[in-house]
Amino acid sequence: MIETNKFFFQKQSIIYVIGSIAQASLPFLLIPLLTERMTPKEYGEYSLIYLTASLFGGIFYLGMTSSLSRFYFEYESKYERKAIYTSSFILILIGAGLQISISILFGKYISFFLFNDFIHNKQIFWAFSYNSLNFLILHFVSYLRLKRYALKSVFFSLLIPILSILLIQLTTSIHADNDIILDTYRTLALSNLIVFIFTVINLLNEFRFNKLIFLNEYKPLLKFGLGSVFFAFSQYFFDLQDKLIVEKAVGLEVFGIYAAVSRLAFLSNVILVTPFTFIWNPIMMEFRTKENVQRIFRVASNIYISISCFLLIPIYIFSDNVLKFSIKSNLIPLSDLEIPFLILSSGVLVYGYINIVSAGFLYSRKVYLISFLLIPLLIFKFILVNQFIEKFGLNGAAFASLLSYILLIFLIHFYSKRYFNFKINFTVLIKVILYTLIILPLISIIKHHYNNFIFDSLFSSLLIYLGFSFVYNSFNPRKLYSNIIEF
């Protein structure tokens, strides 16, 4: 078995998965807390501010986390690697300062743009501060993963959601009569500030400033990073488009519900995409010049395609329970949200495949080219969402978003292979999609007749096992594992 495959399944990888799930879980865990305390309109306002802060965060983190993973392995000595990390941290710290400054100077204007008033500037300041501190912490955690300090990365990843939820619980109970949106963002900023200080103290020994390395590398770091920013910026609008159209078409309250369902679809990202990314990206960069790189990509592609499609089985089976637990509003019947939840989850998983198919752009340091693919797709998605939401409501908006993601992945793979090409196993892809399309309608018939957690768990496990057996031609667990690696 090749070295990289072992890394996928060794104990340290499991630790990374736990940490990445913890790191990405906060937005999902906040949904039941906030939808219970906020009206749909308040949650809509909270979501718009959150998306806006994420937009600015995507710009002012300057792409340093992506740059760090790209340039880190170009150095051999520990000192030089620490120096390149320190250089990236200086740049991302400057970006965080700029983001917070913009919220202070232009918060009222951002408030007017979003809500046609000047009274949300405090919420915007605290949301921007929270977002800035959060991407600084995630930069630390990414560095720990590059160093393969598994337990430390998991500890800091767990600390963020635990402390945030604890403080939000205390804050909402003490300040029940205050502005809950302001209290929420202020609390999130405070919890991230505490974690940030604690992280800096624990990583002081990792900082090694080298003037020569900084002067030589800050331009390449920024060039690669700003290419990632350009992509993140265009991707943000691409992802946000259906939500903005929903807000304009059906109002802020329904937008709040749709935003909550979109955030719940992020559960797919928490379970699979984020763990896969944190494990895969260092492997992809580290082994890009190895002889077995084609096989590494084929195995990674097979694993991701299979797990992502079969993950839709438990997502659909448990969708009613997830929605009931998370969304505390009666504005729209929860049964009407199951299909949008499934479709949006599919879109998240499809988009996650970009971590594999965009390798050519990453290797050639041309991530910015992806943005040029997004520009015509923005127009396509705008037209598609408008047409679909008018005819099919929220189902249409979600489906238009899914179609746009599928087309985006196709285009990225088509152009990325000019710089690095690997062969997708279309036999696996077709069999996985065929099986999923057959099973999901079957689930829709059965799921409401047997609403039992134990039955649902066993049923979904059985369907997933049968799916792997069908795709990889074996019912024997050991042989099945071998076939997945060697297929």
RODO-2510 file (C-alpha; in nm, 4 decimals, decimal comma):
residues 487
     n   res          X          Y          Z
     1     m     0,0000     0,0000     0,0000
     2     i     0,1418     0,3399    -0,0890
     3     e     0,2615     0,5783     0,1797
     4     t    -0,0144     0,8308     0,1283
     5     n    -0,2922     0,5769     0,1630
     6     k    -0,1521     0,4779     0,4997
     7     f    -0,1720     0,8385     0,6067
     8     f    -0,5397     0,8449     0,5217
     9     f    -0,6135     0,5651     0,7639
    10     q    -0,3610     0,6000     1,0420
    11     k    -0,4622     0,7110     1,3896
    12     q    -0,3331     1,0655     1,3465
    13     s    -0,5697     1,1202     1,0545
    14     i    -0,8639     1,0279     1,2765
    15     i    -0,7495     1,2923     1,5234
    16     y    -0,7348     1,5499     1,2422
    17     v    -1,0879     1,4569     1,1385
    18     i    -1,2169     1,5110     1,4926
    19     g    -1,0443     1,8474     1,5112
    20     s    -1,1670     1,9682     1,1741
    21     i    -1,5231     1,8660     1,2566
    22     a    -1,5002     2,0578     1,5839
    23     q    -1,3546     2,3593     1,4054
    24     a    -1,6297     2,3718     1,1437
    25     s    -1,9162     2,2813     1,3755
    26     l    -1,9846     2,6187     1,5407
    27     p    -2,2156     2,7672     1,2705
    28     f    -2,4182     2,4455     1,2736
    29     l    -2,4358     2,4217     1,6534
    30     l    -2,5502     2,7837     1,6814
    31     i    -2,8579     2,7279     1,4626
    32     p    -3,0894     2,5707     1,7261
    33     l    -2,9663     2,8172     1,9913
    34     l    -3,0281     3,1225     1,7765
    35     t    -3,3469     3,0200     1,5939
    36     e    -3,5025     2,9471     1,9339
    37     r    -3,4183     3,2945     2,0648
    38     m    -3,4516     3,4984     1,7444
    39     t    -3,7491     3,5700     1,5260
    40     p    -3,7102     3,4716     1,1574
    41     k    -3,6495     3,8401     1,0782
    42     e    -3,3783     3,8701     1,3432
    43     y    -3,2114     3,5526     1,2197
    44     g    -3,2274     3,6923     0,8663
    45     e    -3,0495     4,0084     0,9862
    46     y    -2,7952     3,7984     1,1761
    47     s    -2,7317     3,5898     0,8623
    48     l    -2,6836     3,8918     0,6358
    49     i    -2,4298     4,0413     0,8772
    50     y    -2,2562     3,7034     0,9090
    51     l    -2,2315     3,6662     0,5308
    52     t    -2,1011     4,0221     0,4965
    53     a    -1,8351     3,9656     0,7639
    54     s    -1,7390     3,6415     0,5888
    55     l    -1,7026     3,8327     0,2609
    56     f    -1,4620     4,0837     0,4147
    57     g    -1,2850     3,8050     0,6003
    58     g    -1,2354     3,6243     0,2713
    59     i    -1,0611     3,9365     0,1401
    60     f    -0,8561     4,0526     0,4381
    61     y    -0,7151     3,7210     0,5459
    62     l    -0,5137     3,7800     0,2266
    63     g    -0,5147     3,4117     0,1364
    64     m    -0,2356     3,3472     0,3853
    65     t    -0,3610     3,0072     0,4985
    66     s    -0,3532     2,8859     0,1378
    67     s    -0,0142     3,0496     0,0806
    68     l     0,1337     2,8914     0,3916
    69     s     0,0430     2,5379     0,2833
    70     r     0,1773     2,6153    -0,0677
    71     f     0,5185     2,7542     0,0392
    72     y     0,5793     2,5694     0,3657
    73     f     0,7142     2,2498     0,2067
    74     e     0,9490     2,4410    -0,0234
    75     y     1,1810     2,4811     0,2752
    76     e     1,3623     2,1912     0,4388
    77     s     1,4922     2,3241     0,7717
    78     k     1,2695     2,3755     1,0750
    79     y     1,3968     2,7299     1,1191
    80     e     1,3110     2,8309     0,7625
    81     r     0,9652     2,6755     0,7910
    82     k     0,9030     2,8675     1,1128
    83     a     1,0245     3,1837     0,9399
    84     i     0,7841     3,1403     0,6467
    85     y     0,5035     3,0797     0,8961
    86     t     0,5968     3,3967     1,0879
    87     s     0,5993     3,5944     0,7633
    88     s     0,2518     3,4707     0,6738
    89     f     0,1261     3,5545     1,0232
    90     i     0,2541     3,9130     1,0016
    91     l     0,0667     3,9594     0,6750
    92     i    -0,2580     3,8037     0,8004
    93     l    -0,2364     4,0169     1,1174
    94     i    -0,2180     4,3292     0,9014
    95     g    -0,5233     4,2065     0,7116
    96     a    -0,7177     4,1534     1,0347
    97     g    -0,6349     4,5082     1,1464
    98     l    -0,7572     4,6468     0,8143
    99     q    -1,0856     4,4544     0,8392
   100     i    -1,1614     4,5827     1,1885
   101     s    -1,0685     4,9372     1,0814
   102     i    -1,3156     4,9211     0,7919
   103     s    -1,5953     4,8176     1,0304
   104     i    -1,5175     5,1221     1,2462
   105     l    -1,4890     5,3713     0,9595
   106     f    -1,7619     5,2431     0,7305
   107     g    -1,9915     5,0388     0,9580
   108     k    -2,2834     5,2802     0,9204
   109     y    -2,2583     5,2741     0,5421
   110     i    -2,2493     4,8936     0,5390
   111     s    -2,5555     4,8978     0,7645
   112     f    -2,7363     5,1280     0,5225
   113     f    -2,6431     4,9060     0,2266
   114     l    -2,7786     4,5957     0,4002
   115     f    -3,0818     4,7287     0,5882
   116     n    -3,1446     5,0865     0,4697
   117     d    -3,0653     5,2180     0,8180
   118     f    -2,7640     5,3335     1,0199
   119     i    -2,8362     5,1442     1,3415
   120     h    -2,6620     4,8104     1,2776
   121     n    -2,3056     4,9497     1,2830
   122     k    -2,2277     4,8055     1,6290
   123     q    -2,3395     4,4579     1,5223
   124     i    -2,1224     4,4920     1,2117
   125     f    -1,8175     4,5984     1,4162
   126     w    -1,8430     4,2990     1,6500
   127     a    -1,9146     4,0594     1,3620
   128     f    -1,6067     4,1846     1,1749
   129     s    -1,3963     4,1601     1,4919
   130     y    -1,5173     3,8047     1,5555
   131     n    -1,4436     3,7052     1,1959
   132     s    -1,0930     3,8583     1,2055
   133     l    -0,9998     3,6805     1,5278
   134     n    -1,1443     3,3572     1,3928
   135     f    -0,9322     3,3511     1,0767
   136     l    -0,6221     3,4329     1,2844
   137     i    -0,6932     3,1305     1,5052
   138     l    -0,7594     2,9086     1,2037
   139     h    -0,4250     3,0167     1,0617
   140     f    -0,2609     2,8891     1,3812
   141     v    -0,4525     2,5626     1,3560
   142     s    -0,3537     2,5184     0,9898
   143     y     0,0104     2,5612     1,0886
   144     l    -0,0256     2,2966     1,3596
   145     r    -0,1663     2,0578     1,0989
   146     l     0,1283     2,1239     0,8684
   147     k     0,3568     2,0407     1,1612
   148     r     0,1366     1,7359     1,2283
   149     y     0,0755     1,8405     1,5882
   150     a    -0,2536     1,6538     1,5852
   151     l    -0,3558     1,6819     1,9506
   152     k    -0,2747     2,0525     1,9755
   153     s    -0,4736     2,1321     1,6620
   154     v    -0,7711     1,9362     1,7949
   155     f    -0,7520     2,1094     2,1327
   156     f    -0,7691     2,4595     1,9854
   157     s    -1,0343     2,3529     1,7352
   158     l    -1,2521     2,2210     2,0169
   159     l    -1,1921     2,5253     2,2342
   160     i    -1,3617     2,7667     1,9917
   161     p    -1,7114     2,6049     1,9751
   162     i    -1,7107     2,5003     2,3417
   163     l    -1,6250     2,8452     2,4748
   164     s    -1,8477     3,0256     2,2226
   165     i    -2,1577     2,8212     2,3000
   166     l    -2,0980     2,8411     2,6752
   167     l    -2,0687     3,2202     2,6684
   168     i    -2,3685     3,2587     2,4348
   169     q    -2,5806     3,0533     2,6731
   170     l    -2,4791     3,2771     2,9627
   171     t    -2,5136     3,5997     2,7662
   172     t    -2,8593     3,5314     2,6243
   173     s    -2,9907     3,4394     2,9676
   174     i    -2,8390     3,7444     3,1434
   175     h    -2,9183     4,0003     2,8713
   176     a    -3,2516     3,8684     2,7526
   177     d    -3,3945     4,2201     2,6999
   178     n    -3,0997     4,3497     2,4968
   179     d    -3,0309     4,3357     2,1252
   180     i    -2,9749     3,9625     2,0802
   181     i    -2,7862     4,0055     1,7505
   182     l    -2,5439     4,2514     1,9112
   183     d    -2,5033     4,0287     2,2178
   184     t    -2,4358     3,7245     1,9991
   185     y    -2,1604     3,8860     1,7943
   186     r    -2,0058     4,0525     2,0976
   187     t    -1,9934     3,7155     2,2724
   188     l    -1,8460     3,5396     1,9693
   189     a    -1,5765     3,8077     1,9476
   190     l    -1,4973     3,7717     2,3187
   191     s    -1,4707     3,3915     2,3012
   192     n    -1,2419     3,4105     1,9970
   193     l    -1,0272     3,6771     2,1646
   194     i    -0,9737     3,4474     2,4637
   195     v    -0,8794     3,1546     2,2366
   196     f    -0,6533     3,3806     2,0271
   197     i    -0,4560     3,5006     2,3319
   198     f    -0,4252     3,1471     2,4628
   199     t    -0,3085     3,0238     2,1217
   200     v    -0,0442     3,2956     2,0849
   201     i     0,0967     3,2166     2,4295
   202     n     0,1225     2,8463     2,3439
   203     l     0,2865     2,9074     2,0042
   204     l     0,5406     3,1726     2,0986
   205     n     0,8255     2,9263     2,0418
   206     e     0,7122     2,8749     1,6814
   207     f     0,7722     3,2366     1,5792
   208     r     1,1028     3,2946     1,4001
   209     f     1,1277     3,6241     1,2154
   210     n     1,3920     3,6301     0,9422
   211     k     1,4210     3,9599     0,7593
   212     l     1,5740     3,8066     0,4470
   213     i     1,3072     3,5358     0,4168
   214     f     1,0323     3,7898     0,4803
   215     l     1,1620     4,0300     0,2138
   216     n     1,2106     3,7457    -0,0341
   217     e     0,8785     3,5740     0,0281
   218     y     0,6197     3,8364     0,1182
   219     k     0,5527     3,9195    -0,2474
   220     p     0,5123     3,5537    -0,3561
   221     l     0,2991     3,4905    -0,0447
   222     l     0,0762     3,7865    -0,1277
   223     k     0,0640     3,7045    -0,4973
   224     f    -0,0491     3,3490    -0,4354
   225     g    -0,2706     3,4550    -0,1442
   226     l    -0,4409     3,7379    -0,3314
   227     g    -0,5116     3,4936    -0,6122
   228     s    -0,6919     3,2840    -0,3515
   229     v    -0,8673     3,5996    -0,2276
   230     f    -0,9823     3,6869    -0,5777
   231     f    -1,1222     3,3374    -0,6079
   232     a    -1,2806     3,3503    -0,2580
   233     f    -1,4383     3,6870    -0,3381
   234     s    -1,5975     3,5668    -0,6615
   235     q    -1,6914     3,2350    -0,5014
   236     y    -1,8622     3,4249    -0,2186
   237     f    -2,0924     3,6047    -0,4624
   238     f    -2,1472     3,2830    -0,6522
   239     d    -2,2549     3,1093    -0,3310
   240     l    -2,4550     3,4065    -0,2009
   241     q    -2,6506     3,4699    -0,5183
   242     d    -2,9396     3,2307    -0,4563
   243     k    -2,9758     3,3605    -0,0988
   244     l    -2,9970     3,7245    -0,2083
   245     i    -3,2541     3,6391    -0,4732
   246     v    -3,4587     3,4511    -0,2113
   247     e    -3,4403     3,7565     0,0169
   248     k    -3,5609     3,9890    -0,2610
   249     a    -3,8271     3,7472    -0,3885
   250     v    -3,9913     3,6344    -0,0642
   251     g    -3,8699     3,8728     0,2080
   252     l    -3,6312     3,8756     0,5016
   253     e    -3,8286     3,6260     0,7160
   254     v    -3,8289     3,3460     0,4563
   255     f    -3,4687     3,4360     0,3772
   256     g    -3,3903     3,3724     0,7440
   257     i    -3,5370     3,0207     0,7172
   258     y    -3,3582     2,9529     0,3863
   259     a    -3,0330     3,0810     0,5368
   260     a    -3,0810     2,8458     0,8332
   261     v    -3,1391     2,5490     0,6002
   262     s    -2,8296     2,6515     0,3993
   263     r    -2,6315     2,6637     0,7218
   264     l    -2,7640     2,3185     0,8143
   265     a    -2,6507     2,1894     0,4751
   266     f    -2,3087     2,2976     0,5974
   267     l    -2,3310     1,9842     0,8120
   268     s    -2,2095     1,7954     0,5032
   269     n    -1,9076     2,0218     0,5018
   270     v    -1,8455     1,9538     0,8715
   271     i    -1,8755     1,5760     0,8358
   272     l    -1,6776     1,5249     0,5146
   273     v    -1,5472     1,8238     0,3164
   274     t    -1,3545     1,9996     0,5932
   275     p    -1,1916     1,6834     0,7365
   276     f    -1,1048     1,5660     0,3861
   277     t    -0,9573     1,9055     0,2968
   278     f    -0,7366     1,9269     0,6035
   279     i    -0,6026     1,5769     0,5449
   280     w    -0,5806     1,5962     0,1659
   281     n    -0,4343     1,9442     0,1002
   282     p    -0,0982     1,8857     0,2760
   283     i    -0,0712     1,5467     0,1026
   284     m    -0,1515     1,7010    -0,2353
   285     m     0,1165     1,9687    -0,1950
   286     e     0,3789     1,7451    -0,0376
   287     f     0,3559     1,4679    -0,2994
   288     r     0,3084     1,6793    -0,6108
   289     t     0,6510     1,5812    -0,7483
   290     k     0,6364     1,2119    -0,6511
   291     e     0,6155     0,9372    -0,9100
   292     n     0,2962     0,7916    -0,7642
   293     v     0,1068     1,1223    -0,7668
   294     q    -0,1431     0,9968    -1,0291
   295     r    -0,2348     0,6991    -0,8149
   296     i    -0,2682     0,9196    -0,5086
   297     f    -0,5184     1,1395    -0,6925
   298     r    -0,7142     0,8421    -0,8240
   299     v    -0,7495     0,6943    -0,4752
   300     a    -0,8447     1,0310    -0,3229
   301     s    -1,1002     1,0901    -0,5991
   302     n    -1,2600     0,7472    -0,5539
   303     i    -1,2798     0,7903    -0,1778
   304     y    -1,4328     1,1382    -0,1952
   305     i    -1,6861     1,0571    -0,4679
   306     s    -1,8037     0,7420    -0,2881
   307     i    -1,8321     0,8861     0,0613
   308     s    -1,9911     1,2130    -0,0515
   309     c    -2,2677     1,0440    -0,2508
   310     f    -2,3392     0,7784     0,0112
   311     l    -2,3435     1,0468     0,2820
   312     l    -2,6639     1,1751     0,1231
   313     i    -2,8362     0,8571     0,2426
   314     p    -2,8205     0,9324     0,6187
   315     i    -2,8630     1,3050     0,5477
   316     y    -3,1985     1,2368     0,3836
   317     i    -3,3062     0,9705     0,6318
   318     f    -3,2379     1,1961     0,9313
   319     s    -3,3378     1,5241     0,7619
   320     d    -3,6682     1,5533     0,9487
   321     n    -3,4952     1,5045     1,2848
   322     v    -3,2167     1,7501     1,2008
   323     l    -3,4642     2,0172     1,0904
   324     k    -3,6880     1,9622     1,3909
   325     f    -3,3934     1,9910     1,6298
   326     s    -3,2400     2,2950     1,4616
   327     i    -3,5147     2,5225     1,3293
   328     k    -3,7448     2,6555     1,5993
   329     s    -3,9833     2,8419     1,3709
   330     n    -4,3273     2,7572     1,2362
   331     l    -4,3123     3,0022     0,9479
   332     i    -4,2667     2,7173     0,6962
   333     p    -4,3630     2,3510     0,7641
   334     l    -4,0462     2,1533     0,8290
   335     s    -4,1597     1,8820     0,5865
   336     d    -4,1377     2,1433     0,3085
   337     l    -3,7713     2,2024     0,3934
   338     e    -3,6482     1,8417     0,3630
   339     i    -3,5937     1,8521    -0,0142
   340     p    -3,4157     2,1928    -0,0111
   341     f    -3,1977     2,0593     0,2708
   342     l    -3,1059     1,7482     0,0680
   343     i    -3,0371     1,9480    -0,2501
   344     l    -2,8294     2,2126    -0,0712
   345     s    -2,6320     1,9364     0,1037
   346     s    -2,5657     1,7815    -0,2370
   347     g    -2,4357     2,1167    -0,3592
   348     v    -2,1968     2,1442    -0,0648
   349     l    -2,0592     1,7968    -0,1363
   350     v    -2,0259     1,8604    -0,5099
   351     y    -1,8397     2,1824    -0,4430
   352     g    -1,6063     1,9997    -0,2026
   353     y    -1,4668     1,8075    -0,5005
   354     i    -1,2925     2,1305    -0,6012
   355     n    -1,0169     2,0390    -0,3550
   356     i    -0,9135     1,7611    -0,5951
   357     v    -0,9946     1,8933    -0,9424
   358     s    -0,8309     2,2341    -0,8858
   359     a    -0,4855     2,0797    -0,8287
   360     g    -0,3523     2,2117    -1,1591
   361     f    -0,4321     2,5702    -1,0632
   362     l    -0,2730     2,5209    -0,7206
   363     y     0,0429     2,3587    -0,8538
   364     s     0,0887     2,6310    -1,1149
   365     r     0,0039     2,9095    -0,8650
   366     k    -0,2866     3,0234    -1,0837
   367     v    -0,5780     2,9945    -0,8443
   368     y    -0,6993     3,3356    -0,9595
   369     l    -0,7963     3,1825    -1,2949
   370     i    -1,0861     3,0039    -1,1240
   371     s    -1,2459     3,3444    -1,0705
   372     f    -1,2678     3,3968    -1,4466
   373     l    -1,4653     3,0741    -1,4701
   374     l    -1,7033     3,2020    -1,2034
   375     i    -1,7887     3,5271    -1,3818
   376     p    -1,9998     3,3743    -1,6637
   377     l    -2,1438     3,1269    -1,4149
   378     l    -2,2654     3,4160    -1,1997
   379     i    -2,4841     3,5295    -1,4889
   380     f    -2,5986     3,1729    -1,5565
   381     k    -2,6870     3,1160    -1,1912
   382     f    -2,8675     3,4505    -1,1623
   383     i    -3,0945     3,3667    -1,4542
   384     l    -3,1442     3,0070    -1,3399
   385     v    -3,2309     3,0928    -0,9780
   386     n    -3,4765     3,3644    -1,0831
   387     q    -3,6539     3,1254    -1,3181
   388     f    -3,6570     2,8316    -1,0785
   389     i    -3,7643     3,0177    -0,7647
   390     e    -4,0580     3,1656    -0,9509
   391     k    -4,1775     2,8198    -1,0589
   392     f    -4,0613     2,5910    -0,7771
   393     g    -4,0027     2,8134    -0,4731
   394     l    -3,7201     2,7235    -0,2343
   395     n    -3,6780     2,3833    -0,4036
   396     g    -3,6033     2,5656    -0,7257
   397     a    -3,3488     2,8000    -0,5671
   398     a    -3,1667     2,5040    -0,4096
   399     f    -3,1707     2,2996    -0,7332
   400     a    -3,0425     2,5921    -0,9397
   401     s    -2,7574     2,6271    -0,6925
   402     l    -2,6746     2,2542    -0,7257
   403     l    -2,6701     2,2689    -1,1069
   404     s    -2,4385     2,5693    -1,0927
   405     y    -2,1942     2,3842    -0,8651
   406     i    -2,1905     2,0815    -1,0966
   407     l    -2,1121     2,3023    -1,3953
   408     l    -1,8421     2,4851    -1,1968
   409     i    -1,6641     2,1597    -1,1034
   410     f    -1,6766     2,0452    -1,4658
   411     l    -1,5223     2,3711    -1,5908
   412     i    -1,2523     2,3760    -1,3226
   413     h    -1,1482     2,0202    -1,4038
   414     f    -1,1521     2,0919    -1,7774
   415     y    -0,9170     2,3916    -1,7500
   416     s    -0,7102     2,2753    -1,4523
   417     k    -0,5937     1,9627    -1,6369
   418     r    -0,3943     2,1893    -1,8694
   419     y    -0,1501     2,2307    -1,5811
   420     f    -0,1931     1,8955    -1,4091
   421     n    -0,4094     1,6104    -1,5283
   422     f    -0,5320     1,3037    -1,3473
   423     k    -0,7855     1,0502    -1,4651
   424     i    -1,1215     1,0395    -1,2918
   425     n    -1,2492     0,6844    -1,2561
   426     f    -1,5790     0,7247    -1,4405
   427     t    -1,6798     0,3669    -1,3628
   428     v    -1,6847     0,4525    -0,9927
   429     l    -1,8546     0,7876    -1,0576
   430     i    -2,1361     0,6423    -1,2691
   431     k    -2,2022     0,3478    -1,0366
   432     v    -2,2094     0,5724    -0,7284
   433     i    -2,4501     0,8224    -0,8864
   434     l    -2,6725     0,5441    -1,0243
   435     y    -2,6978     0,3739    -0,6860
   436     t    -2,7731     0,7027    -0,5070
   437     l    -3,0444     0,8015    -0,7556
   438     i    -3,2136     0,4633    -0,7087
   439     i    -3,1907     0,4611    -0,3283
   440     l    -3,3077     0,8168    -0,2499
   441     p    -3,6606     0,7702    -0,3957
   442     l    -3,6845     0,4418    -0,2037
   443     i    -3,5945     0,6258     0,1167
   444     s    -3,8643     0,8876     0,0530
   445     i    -4,1243     0,6094     0,0471
   446     i    -4,0022     0,4331     0,3615
   447     k    -3,8709     0,7088     0,5900
   448     h    -4,2035     0,8434     0,7163
   449     h    -4,3395     0,4965     0,7932
   450     y    -4,0532     0,3936     1,0225
   451     n    -3,9502     0,7031     1,2165
   452     n    -3,7259     0,5298     1,4679
   453     f    -3,3659     0,6306     1,5426
   454     i    -3,2337     0,2756     1,5800
   455     f    -3,4070     0,1563     1,2647
   456     d    -3,2945     0,4637     1,0709
   457     s    -2,9330     0,4147     1,1843
   458     l    -2,9270     0,0468     1,0898
   459     f    -3,1101     0,1112     0,7629
   460     s    -2,8725     0,3894     0,6537
   461     s    -2,5671     0,1812     0,7518
   462     l    -2,6977    -0,1127     0,5497
   463     l    -2,7653     0,1030     0,2442
   464     i    -2,4179     0,2581     0,2629
   465     y    -2,2520    -0,0843     0,2928
   466     l    -2,4546    -0,2168     0,0004
   467     g    -2,3529     0,0908    -0,1977
   468     f    -1,9822     0,0316    -0,1404
   469     s    -2,0296    -0,3374    -0,2208
   470     f    -2,2074    -0,2518    -0,5453
   471     v    -1,9451     0,0009    -0,6563
   472     y    -1,6343    -0,1952    -0,5550
   473     n    -1,7595    -0,5475    -0,6377
   474     s    -1,7307    -0,7219    -0,3026
   475     f    -1,9311    -0,7970     0,0090
   476     n    -1,6234    -0,9075     0,2019
   477     p    -1,5138    -0,6143     0,4277
   478     r    -1,1413    -0,6818     0,3904
   479     k    -1,1578    -0,7246     0,0171
   480     l    -1,3877    -0,4260    -0,0066
   481     y    -1,1287    -0,2086     0,1685
   482     s    -0,8575    -0,3396    -0,0642
   483     n    -1,0713    -0,2731    -0,3723
   484     i    -1,1381     0,0862    -0,2668
   485     i    -0,7643     0,1506    -0,2430
   486     e    -0,6687    -0,0374    -0,5571
   487     f    -0,9732     0,0243    -0,7821
***
